[in-house]
């Protein structure tokens, strides 16, 4: 996967990794959050990260 030829795929992959890493401490029991708190954090982070990477990817896509 080359970020120069597949920027949207790269952005989606990075977003997925960020979300997974944020959830590991909760799953491992290192941080105690209830389901509502975790869902709110996930929604907020996904919104921001998704927007940032969407803008980043859009600037790298060339029209046909």
C-alpha contacts under 8 A as a table, 3 or more apart, distances in Angstrom:
res1	aa1	res2	aa2	distance
1	X	5	X	7.92
1	X	6	X	6.79
1	X	10	X	7.25
2	X	5	X	5.52
2	X	6	X	5.87
2	X	7	X	7.62
2	X	10	X	7.56
3	X	6	X	5.19
3	X	7	X	4.81
3	X	9	X	7.91
3	X	10	X	5.67
4	X	7	X	6.03
4	X	60	X	7.27
6	X	9	X	5.44
6	X	10	X	6.21
7	X	10	X	4.99
7	X	11	X	6.07
7	X	57	X	5.02
7	X	58	X	7.92
7	X	60	X	6.38
7	X	61	X	6.93
8	X	11	X	5.07
8	X	12	X	6.14
8	X	54	X	7.41
8	X	57	X	5.30
8	X	58	X	7.67
9	X	12	X	5.12
9	X	13	X	6.08
10	X	13	X	5.11
10	X	14	X	6.18
11	X	14	X	5.22
11	X	15	X	6.12
11	X	53	X	5.35
11	X	54	X	7.06
11	X	56	X	7.84
11	X	57	X	6.49
12	X	15	X	5.08
12	X	16	X	6.22
12	X	50	X	7.98
12	X	53	X	7.73
13	X	16	X	5.13
13	X	17	X	6.33
14	X	17	X	5.11
14	X	18	X	6.17
15	X	18	X	5.15
15	X	19	X	6.25
15	X	46	X	7.43
15	X	49	X	6.45
15	X	50	X	6.63
15	X	53	X	7.65
16	X	19	X	5.20
16	X	20	X	6.16
17	X	20	X	5.07
17	X	21	X	6.07
18	X	21	X	5.22
18	X	22	X	6.22
19	X	22	X	5.17
19	X	23	X	6.42
19	X	42	X	7.10
19	X	45	X	7.74
19	X	46	X	7.10
20	X	23	X	5.24
20	X	24	X	6.35
21	X	24	X	5.33
21	X	25	X	7.75
22	X	25	X	6.82
22	X	26	X	8.00
23	X	26	X	5.47
23	X	27	X	6.32
24	X	27	X	5.10
24	X	28	X	5.96
25	X	28	X	5.15
25	X	29	X	6.10
25	X	30	X	5.00
25	X	31	X	5.58
26	X	29	X	5.11
26	X	30	X	5.98
26	X	31	X	4.97
26	X	32	X	6.13
26	X	33	X	6.76
27	X	30	X	7.71
28	X	31	X	7.79
29	X	32	X	6.31
33	X	36	X	7.97
33	X	37	X	5.86
33	X	38	X	6.06
34	X	37	X	5.42
34	X	38	X	6.28
35	X	38	X	5.17
35	X	39	X	6.03
36	X	39	X	5.12
36	X	40	X	6.18
37	X	40	X	5.16
37	X	41	X	6.25
38	X	41	X	5.16
38	X	42	X	6.04
39	X	42	X	5.06
39	X	43	X	6.04
40	X	43	X	5.14
40	X	44	X	6.18
41	X	44	X	5.20
41	X	45	X	6.04
42	X	45	X	5.28
42	X	46	X	5.79
43	X	46	X	5.21
43	X	47	X	6.02
44	X	47	X	5.24
44	X	48	X	6.39
45	X	48	X	5.27
45	X	49	X	5.90
46	X	49	X	5.18
46	X	50	X	5.51
47	X	50	X	5.20
47	X	51	X	6.07
48	X	51	X	5.22
48	X	52	X	6.19
49	X	52	X	5.16
49	X	53	X	6.09
50	X	53	X	5.32
50	X	54	X	5.88
51	X	54	X	5.05
51	X	55	X	6.23
52	X	55	X	5.36
52	X	56	X	6.21
53	X	56	X	4.78
53	X	57	X	5.90
54	X	57	X	5.15
54	X	58	X	5.97
55	X	58	X	5.13
55	X	59	X	6.37
56	X	59	X	5.52
56	X	60	X	6.91
57	X	60	X	5.22
57	X	61	X	6.47
58	X	61	X	5.39
